[in-house]
Amino acid sequence: MEKVRAVVKEIAYAENHAKLSPLKRSVIIPFLSFASSLYTLALSLRHSLYRFGLLRNHRLAVPVISVGNLTWGGNGKTPMVEFIARFLADSGIPPLILTRGYAGGDEARMLERHLFGRPAKIGVGANRAAVAASYFERYGYFDPRSSTSNQSLCLDQKVESHLKLEKIGAVVLDDGMQHWSLQRDLEIVMVNGLTLWGNCQLLPLGPLREPLTALKRADVAVIHNADLVSEQNLKDIEHMIQEVKESLPIFFTRMTPSHFFEVANINSKLPLGALSNTIILCVSAIGSANAFVTAMEKIGASYVDRLDFSDHHVFQARDVEMIRRRLEELEDKFDSKPIVVVTEKDYDRDSEILKHLHPFKVLALCSELQTISHIGCTKNGFKKLLTEVLRVKLPGAN
């Protein structure tokens, strides 16, 4: 299955099909094209069912912020969800994060750990309207758009009532752009600046979940991994987005490494400099491994190798053996014991199996999303935009 996914990804991001093998050009691409046509038909039918009211979308009693994308993984959705949840919680609006819990719920576990101590709740389930209803019934809710509570959007104001901290004041949809069964008040679309939209074809021939015209539904676009993209490429991406929706505000983000912890001891905390002059093997099953590997190359390691798996891949015993063989090869080559580095998402997917690599040390890299100042765009500017757009779009807001 990993090999199949690798071939599909290669085709989706190939700049020139002439460089692909004859088998891929003559057999695989026609098959993927046919499957993509069926996907397009199903997507159109689903749109029509919602448009004519045969499928309903639900309006929740609190503001709903959707964070999504137009392509498969690696766009920084979950870090952005965390960023917004922190902003809301620190502003006196306890959020409920709704996530599908895909592939074992690695993202939900990471969010729970990062938001520990804040009045944020995480609901997991495919039927997000039902999950939200169950949380509203259990904890209650309040509408920050009402005249008595709309001032809680001020950044420096805290909600003093313990009861209010229990109540939910906003919902954040993780990977929500294609989740049309819930109405949203703010649509944020994440764009991976490193891979963009590949060949601009719909799944499975390309990486797109929807045509690029879906950008018209967005209220904010965020170009992720912008620190790894040239200035000219950033301008080109901006131009492509604004060709679809000229008025769409665009912001820029990056993932900034902060520290490591040992997978055998999550309470450990190692500085980034602890791995300088070492041999590193990056092992990941995420949507954009290039950004992760680049971050490791910047910390001063002697040599960085990599093993990439498909997004959300659950490591098996055979994968551990493959990793161990690569580690032994590196140890023989450099006469030094290499260190395995994984992402937090890989750790949260299955922390126990990674311990089977003993006696090799395995570390998890912790990173946080940061906005990048670019043509007047700043962290506070993004927060201000969130507040202003919510106030403008939501009925009853001042």
MOQUI-V81009 format. One record per residue. N is the residue number from 1. PSI is psi in radians with two decimals (none if undefined). Layout:
BEGIN
N&PSI  N&PSI
END
This chain:
BEGIN
1&-0.68  2&-0.68  3&-0.68  4&-0.80  5&-0.66  6&-0.69  7&-0.78  8&-0.74  9&-0.70  10&-0.77  11&-0.71  12&-0.53  13&0.21  14&2.26  15&-0.46  16&1.93  17&-0.34  18&-0.40  19&-0.12  20&2.82  21&2.72  22&-0.65  23&-0.78  24&-0.70  25&-0.68  26&-0.42  27&-0.96  28&-0.80  29&-0.79  30&-0.69  31&-0.78  32&-0.61  33&-0.74  34&-0.79  35&-0.65  36&-0.63  37&-0.72  38&-0.70  39&-0.74  40&-0.74  41&-0.78  42&-0.69  43&-0.76  44&-0.74  45&-0.74  46&-0.74  47&-0.81  48&-0.68  49&-0.68  50&-0.70  51&-0.66  52&0.12  53&0.16  54&-0.46  55&2.34  56&2.55  57&2.48  58&2.50  59&2.11  60&2.87  61&-0.03  62&2.86  63&2.48  64&2.16  65&2.13  66&2.31  67&2.02  68&-2.89  69&3.10  70&-0.09  71&3.04  72&3.13  73&3.11  74&0.36  75&0.02  76&0.42  77&-0.91  78&-0.74  79&-0.63  80&-0.67  81&-0.77  82&-0.76  83&-0.82  84&-0.70  85&-0.71  86&-0.78  87&-0.82  88&-0.83  89&-0.75  90&-0.27  91&0.07  92&0.30  93&1.59  94&2.14  95&2.72  96&2.08  97&2.21  98&2.09  99&2.62  100&-0.37  101&0.70  102&2.46  103&0.92  104&-0.03  105&0.55  106&-0.68  107&-0.69  108&-0.72  109&-0.69  110&-0.73  111&-0.73  112&-0.73  113&-0.76  114&-0.52  115&0.16  116&2.32  117&-0.21  118&2.68  119&1.09  120&2.43  121&2.66  122&2.05  123&2.26  124&2.28  125&2.66  126&-0.65  127&1.55  128&-0.49  129&-0.74  130&-0.70  131&-0.78  132&-0.75  133&-0.71  134&-0.64  135&-0.67  136&-0.72  137&-0.64  138&-0.76  139&-0.29  140&3.05  141&2.83  142&2.66  143&1.90  144&-0.12  145&-0.22  146&2.78  147&-0.42  148&-0.23  149&0.02  150&-0.26  151&-0.19  152&-0.06  153&-0.12  154&2.35  155&-0.52  156&0.18  157&2.38  158&2.58  159&2.13  160&-0.44  161&2.17  162&-0.63  163&-0.71  164&-0.54  165&-0.48  166&-0.56  167&2.60  168&2.29  169&-0.16  170&2.75  171&2.38  172&2.08  173&2.02  174&2.19  175&0.95  176&-0.04  177&-0.60  178&0.10  179&1.44  180&-0.10  181&-0.14  182&2.27  183&2.55  184&2.68  185&-0.29  186&2.19  187&1.99  188&2.18  189&2.21  190&2.42  191&2.17  192&1.90  193&-0.38  194&-0.67  195&-0.32  196&-2.16  197&0.36  198&-2.28  199&0.10  200&0.40  201&2.70  202&2.75  203&2.54  204&0.04  205&-0.59  206&-3.06  207&-0.04  208&2.29  209&-0.51  210&2.81  211&2.78  212&-0.35  213&-0.29  214&-0.28  215&-0.38  216&-0.42  217&-0.27  218&2.62  219&-0.44  220&2.42  221&2.43  222&2.09  223&1.95  224&2.74  225&0.56  226&-0.41  227&-0.27  228&0.16  229&2.43  230&2.76  231&-0.70  232&-0.73  233&-0.63  234&-0.73  235&-0.69  236&-0.71  237&-0.77  238&-0.78  239&-0.73  240&-0.72  241&-0.78  242&-0.30  243&-0.52  244&-0.77  245&1.74  246&-0.59  247&0.05  248&2.09  249&2.45  250&2.26  251&2.99  252&2.37  253&2.90  254&2.85  255&2.16  256&2.02  257&2.47  258&-0.80  259&3.09  260&2.77  261&2.68  262&2.37  263&-0.39  264&-0.19  265&1.60  266&-0.35  267&-0.12  268&2.71  269&1.98  270&2.38  271&2.78  272&-0.59  273&-0.20  274&-0.33  275&0.17  276&2.50  277&0.52  278&2.94  279&2.18  280&2.39  281&1.96  282&2.11  283&2.15  284&2.65  285&1.18  286&3.01  287&-0.50  288&1.43  289&-0.44  290&-0.71  291&-0.71  292&-0.83  293&-0.71  294&-0.70  295&-0.67  296&-0.59  297&-0.42  298&-0.18  299&0.00  300&0.41  301&2.67  302&-0.67  303&2.42  304&2.11  305&2.99  306&2.60  307&2.00  308&2.35  309&2.88  310&2.75  311&2.29  312&0.21  313&2.33  314&2.07  315&2.38  316&3.03  317&-0.66  318&-0.55  319&-0.70  320&-0.70  321&-0.67  322&-0.76  323&-0.74  324&-0.71  325&-0.72  326&-0.68  327&-0.73  328&-0.65  329&-0.76  330&-0.66  331&-0.71  332&-0.67  333&-0.72  334&-0.03  335&0.70  336&2.47  337&2.06  338&2.84  339&2.33  340&2.33  341&2.24  342&2.95  343&2.90  344&-0.64  345&-0.67  346&-0.68  347&-0.81  348&-0.38  349&-0.72  350&1.64  351&-0.46  352&-0.70  353&-0.49  354&-0.41  355&-0.27  356&-0.06  357&-0.02  358&2.41  359&0.11  360&2.44  361&2.40  362&2.16  363&2.61  364&2.35  365&2.24  366&2.30  367&2.80  368&2.61  369&2.35  370&2.51  371&2.63  372&2.26  373&2.13  374&1.95  375&0.88  376&-0.03  377&2.15  378&3.01  379&-0.86  380&-0.57  381&-0.68  382&-0.75  383&-0.70  384&-0.70  385&-0.73  386&-0.83  387&-0.81  388&-0.74  389&-0.70  390&-0.78  391&-0.67  392&-0.74  393&-0.47  394&2.30  395&2.39  396&-0.16  397&2.63  398&none
END
